[in-house]
Amino acid sequence: MSDALTADAVHLGLDLGTQSARAVAVDGTGRLLAAASRPLTGHRDGARHEQDPEQWWSALAGACREALRGIAPERVRGLAVDATSGTVLLADERGRPLTPGLMYDDGRARAYTARVNTAGEHVWRELGYRAMQPSWALPKLLWLLDNTDFPDARLLHQADLITWRLAGHQVASDASHALKTGYHLTGDRWPDDELARLGVPAGLLPDVVPPGTVIGTVCAGAATATGIPAGTPIVAGMTDGCAAQIGAGALAPGAWNSVLGTTLVLKGASDHLVRDPGGVVYCHRGPGGTWLPGGASSSGAGAVARRFPSAGLDALTRRAAATGSTAVTYPLVGAGGERFPFRAPDATAFTLGDVRGEAEEFHALLLGVACVERLCLDYLDHLGAPVDGPLTLTGGGARNAYWSQLRADLLGRTVTLPEHAESATGMAVLAATASGATLREAAAAMVRVRQQLPPDPARTARLTPVYLDFVGELARRGWLDETVAGHARGKAEQ
């Protein structure tokens, strides 16, 4: 192996989020050397959510120049790019955007979803997720084909535009970003017959390689624009959720990363494809042949932010902790129902127990998120996914020390808080594989632990009946299948 996992080596992680483009420089021991970001703007109008793809490039180039300032070019060993899942555009043969970027949550393709799911039903079931959602990339591609007139266009995922610009020519896409466009992860191919039935022209879709594959090197023009040394290897990346999972080091089968932001997202590792008859869990193919199952809830910290938009959260947390309350509120972020750990479009928020004052109301939301998190893990266990490995907590919610401990107590398991866990950091770890390290080796060397929180057994015993009452209420309302509720009860009795 080279010096990839030493302090001499520098690996770049590039992240395209919704609100910013970010670049980090991390050495082979996991020390964050530099980080920079530039804002991104978009346009929302009803179901429409678009961004200008040229802004992705200019923002990321600016962030790279700043992050690399003062770092010797000969230290840079490689880079990888992540982006939002399901964000696509059409481009011409020179990589120039022909359309805006249709963002991950753009909903204009809803009318195409039934057609996509009828044509590809066999494949989608084989791949474990059963059906595509309206915001996935393939329905959006059909919308683009029906609403534009570019006969020689090429479909690009968000990250594909950046890797094209970095290399100076089109390079392969990665299987992670291609998942929601219908890429056949077990067959390592596009499902040509199904795509033909949908009217997708041959040659429109990019070549695809596994994440972690070296797909090109930085060209001279991109080096001038970004400050990245010419010749730097470009490593095929992953979607932002998978990138964050790598940044948390949750890569061994049974390991999970729970990302608590506006919504709660769980991403884990498995040695087998996890199939979900309910269609709420789907798997990415991870580097090295592993599978990365996961799901995104409609519940999360956004429910707290909506109810307490301008509160002093540190002081409110201290007051909430002192209440000892066990009331629990189902913490839906919006009015659109639930999508994981069950699908219930009609689900609405509710509270179990008496709530007196804003401190108890605040605590009920914190406890509600912990209950949803435990139910997510119980549902994954019900599907046969391994869930008994280490659990890392990341995202903005993990910065609240009391909340993290509350989650550990309700889960009844030790949780780990990484020092730097973000999508860009995960891409720096993946970039280290360009120098010969395996992803597991790179993560072991570069992912640093900030703190571990063991559960308080007495508090776990007191909170477990609260969780079971919450599960029972979801089943009583008809949102949670009784077999899943029964599995959760059985797990609690073990």
ABEGO torsion letter per residue (X at the ends): XBAAABAABBBBBBBBBAABBBBBBBBAAGBBABBBBBBBBBBBBEABBBBBAAAAAAAAAAAAAAAABGBBAAABAEBBBBBBBGBBBBBBAAGBBABBBBBAABAAAAAAAAAAAAAAAAAAAAAGAGBBBAABAAAAAAAAAAABBBAABBBBBAAAAAAAAAAGBBBBBBAAAAAAAGBBAAAGBBBAAAAAAAGBBBGABBBBBBBGBBAEBBBAAAAAAAGBBBGBBBBBBBBAAAAAAAAAGBABBGBBBBBBBABBBBBBBBABBBBBAAGABBBBBBBGGBBBBBBBBABEAAAAAAABAABBAAAAAAAAAAAGBABBBBBBABAAEBAOABBBAABBBBBBEBBBEAAAAAAAAAAAAAAAAAAAAAAAAAAGBBAABBBBBBEAAAABAAAAAAAAAAAGBBBBBBABBBAAAAAAAAAAAAAGBBAAAAAAAABBBABBBBBBAAAAAAAAAAAAAAAAAAAAAGABBAAAAAAAAAAAAX
